[in-house]
Each structure stands twice: as C-alpha cells, then as structure tokens.
C-alpha cells in the first residue's frame, strides 16, 4: 500500500524566508545543494562530501548546506577540512526551519546507505526540488526510472558528482 502524503502541509514559515536564509548565510547567487538528515554514518554524507571537489571545479558558485546534527558530525567536519571545503560546505545544525531551507535550495541530495522511507524525498518533491538519492528503501519506487529525480548507487561519490553536475548544468531538466 503506497504511503499517503498531504503535500499541502509542506510550506515556508514566511514568503521571504528562503531569501532571508540565503542572505544570512552568504548564499545569494549560489547554486545551493541541501543535505537534510541526522549526521550519522548510515546517511552516507562522506560520499557526498567526496563528490564536492569535482563539482566545485565545474561551478565555483556551488555550495552545500547540511542541516542536522548527530554522532558523525565531528568526522564529517574533519573530512570537510581535509578536502578543503570550508568555503563550500556549511553545517547549520539542527533547525526548526527545515522547510524554509528546502524552499531555498536548488537541489536536494540524500546519499543514504540504508533507509526505509526517506522523508526528505517527500519534502523535496513537495517543494518540486530536484533530488539525488541512493537506491535504498522506497526511493527507487518513488523516483521511477530517473523520472522524478536521480538515483545513484550507495557509496558512489563519482555518481553523486555526475548527477549534481548534470542537474546543475541543466536547470530545466531539474525543474521537470
């Protein structure tokens, strides 16, 4: 039985919230990818971070914001530092304004290694955001044959980079 979703419950706190967040975090004019999850090992964020240097070479205006907190945060911050991503990736912690961040994003990335029902997938689709997600849990059923986003294999930084670059370079494809 498919999940029932009420997309009307997903909305921003105020009409100016997305632009306010972009301004507050210095993201005006940037291509913003959002990762929104608990910062734990099974979310696969290290594979996303390893994809970012290649993406940054293609577009200097690319930025990644990670919303969430968790036990793997120190490891991810250290990896960020080791990859030289301090100016590209931002950790903003656990937030009450996740829907505002979703609205502000150009793209949502969820590189999870294990998942049953990825809530962030529903949120991205509710905000009509292009999403890149691993082939875990219900994601393949919801995304279809790359019709409603991009499916990538788990633990594959190159595939994540390819998908980000594809959607970043073809914004019309992302919107469709």
C-alpha positions as CSV (number, residue, x, y, z in Angstrom):
1,X,0.0,0.0,0.0
2,X,1.6,3.3,-1.0
3,X,2.2,6.0,1.5
4,X,-0.3,8.8,1.6
5,X,1.1,12.2,1.6
6,X,-0.5,15.6,2.1
7,X,1.8,18.0,0.2
8,X,-0.3,20.9,1.4
9,X,1.3,20.6,4.9
10,X,4.8,21.5,3.5
11,X,5.3,25.2,3.3
12,X,7.6,28.0,4.3
13,X,7.3,30.0,7.5
14,X,7.0,33.2,5.6
15,X,7.3,34.2,1.9
16,X,10.7,35.9,2.4
17,X,12.2,33.0,4.5
18,X,14.2,31.4,1.6
19,X,15.8,34.6,0.5
20,X,16.4,35.6,4.1
21,X,18.3,32.4,4.7
22,X,20.3,32.8,1.6
23,X,21.2,36.3,2.6
24,X,22.0,35.3,6.2
25,X,24.4,32.6,5.1
26,X,26.0,34.4,2.2
27,X,24.3,32.2,-0.4
28,X,22.9,34.8,-2.8
29,X,23.7,33.9,-6.4
30,X,25.0,30.5,-5.4
31,X,23.8,27.1,-6.6
32,X,22.6,25.6,-3.3
33,X,22.5,21.9,-2.7
34,X,20.9,20.8,0.6
35,X,21.5,17.6,2.6
36,X,19.0,17.4,5.4
37,X,19.3,14.5,7.8
38,X,20.7,13.2,11.1
39,X,24.5,13.3,10.8
40,X,25.2,9.6,11.3
41,X,27.3,7.2,9.4
42,X,24.4,5.4,7.7
43,X,23.4,8.6,5.9
44,X,26.4,8.4,3.6
45,X,27.3,12.0,3.8
46,X,31.1,11.3,3.5
47,X,30.4,10.1,-0.1
48,X,28.6,13.4,-0.8
49,X,31.5,15.4,0.6
50,X,34.0,13.5,-1.5
51,X,31.9,14.4,-4.6
52,X,32.0,18.1,-3.9
53,X,35.6,19.0,-5.0
54,X,34.8,17.8,-8.6
55,X,31.5,19.7,-8.6
56,X,33.3,22.8,-7.3
57,X,35.7,22.6,-10.2
58,X,32.8,22.7,-12.6
59,X,30.9,25.6,-10.9
60,X,32.7,27.9,-8.4
61,X,29.3,29.1,-7.2
62,X,28.3,25.7,-5.9
63,X,27.5,25.5,-2.2
64,X,26.4,22.6,0.1
65,X,24.4,23.2,3.3
66,X,24.0,20.3,5.7
67,X,21.0,20.7,8.0
68,X,21.1,18.3,11.0
69,X,23.2,17.1,13.9
70,X,24.4,13.8,15.1
71,X,27.2,11.5,16.2
72,X,29.1,11.6,12.9
73,X,29.3,15.4,12.8
74,X,32.9,15.7,14.0
75,X,34.1,13.1,11.5
76,X,32.3,15.0,8.7
77,X,33.7,18.3,9.7
78,X,37.2,16.8,9.8
79,X,36.7,15.3,6.3
80,X,35.4,18.7,5.1
81,X,38.5,20.4,6.4
82,X,40.8,17.7,4.8
83,X,39.1,18.1,1.4
84,X,39.4,21.9,1.7
85,X,35.7,22.5,1.6
86,X,35.4,25.1,4.4
87,X,34.2,27.7,1.9
88,X,31.9,25.4,0.0
89,X,30.1,23.3,2.7
90,X,28.3,24.7,5.7
91,X,27.0,22.8,8.7
92,X,24.0,24.7,10.1
93,X,22.9,22.2,12.8
94,X,19.5,21.0,13.8
95,X,16.9,23.5,12.7
96,X,13.2,24.3,13.2
97,X,13.1,25.9,9.7
98,X,13.9,22.9,7.5
99,X,11.0,23.7,5.2
100,X,12.5,27.2,4.6
101,X,15.9,25.6,3.8
102,X,14.1,23.2,1.4
103,X,12.5,26.1,-0.4
104,X,15.8,28.0,-0.6
105,X,17.7,25.0,-2.1
106,X,18.2,24.5,-5.8
107,X,18.8,20.7,-5.3
108,X,18.4,18.1,-2.5
109,X,20.9,15.3,-2.1
110,X,20.3,12.3,0.1
111,X,23.2,9.7,-0.2
112,X,21.9,7.3,2.5
113,X,23.3,3.8,2.8
114,X,20.2,2.4,4.5
115,X,16.7,3.8,4.5
116,X,13.2,2.5,4.6
117,X,11.0,5.6,3.9
118,X,13.2,8.7,3.2
119,X,11.1,11.6,4.5
120,X,13.4,14.1,2.8
121,X,12.3,12.6,-0.5
122,X,8.7,13.6,0.1
123,X,9.7,17.0,1.3
124,X,11.9,17.6,-1.8
125,X,9.1,16.5,-4.1
126,X,6.6,18.7,-2.2
127,X,8.8,21.7,-2.9
128,X,9.3,20.5,-6.5
129,X,13.1,20.4,-6.0
130,X,15.3,18.1,-8.0
131,X,16.6,15.3,-5.8
132,X,19.6,12.9,-6.0
133,X,19.1,9.9,-3.8
134,X,20.6,6.5,-3.4
135,X,18.8,3.3,-4.4
136,X,17.7,2.4,-0.9
137,X,14.3,1.7,0.6
138,X,11.3,3.1,-1.2
139,X,13.4,5.7,-3.3
140,X,13.5,3.6,-6.5
141,X,9.7,3.1,-6.4
142,X,9.1,6.8,-5.9
143,X,11.8,8.2,-8.3
144,X,11.0,5.6,-11.0
145,X,13.4,5.3,-13.9
146,X,15.0,8.7,-13.0
147,X,11.7,10.4,-13.9
148,X,11.3,12.3,-10.6
149,X,14.9,12.7,-9.6
150,X,18.2,10.9,-10.0
151,X,19.0,7.6,-8.4
152,X,22.6,6.8,-7.6
153,X,24.3,3.7,-6.2
154,X,25.2,3.9,-2.5
155,X,28.8,4.7,-1.6
156,X,29.5,6.2,-5.1
157,X,30.9,9.7,-4.9
158,X,31.5,9.8,-8.7
159,X,27.9,9.1,-9.4
160,X,26.8,11.7,-6.9
161,X,29.1,14.3,-8.6
162,X,27.8,13.3,-12.1
163,X,24.2,13.7,-11.0
164,X,24.8,17.1,-9.3
165,X,26.7,18.4,-12.3
166,X,24.0,17.2,-14.7
167,X,21.2,18.9,-12.8
168,X,23.2,22.0,-12.0
169,X,24.1,22.4,-15.7
170,X,20.6,21.7,-17.0
171,X,18.3,23.6,-14.7
172,X,15.3,22.9,-16.9
173,X,15.8,19.2,-16.5
174,X,15.9,19.7,-12.8
175,X,12.7,21.6,-12.8
176,X,11.0,19.0,-14.9
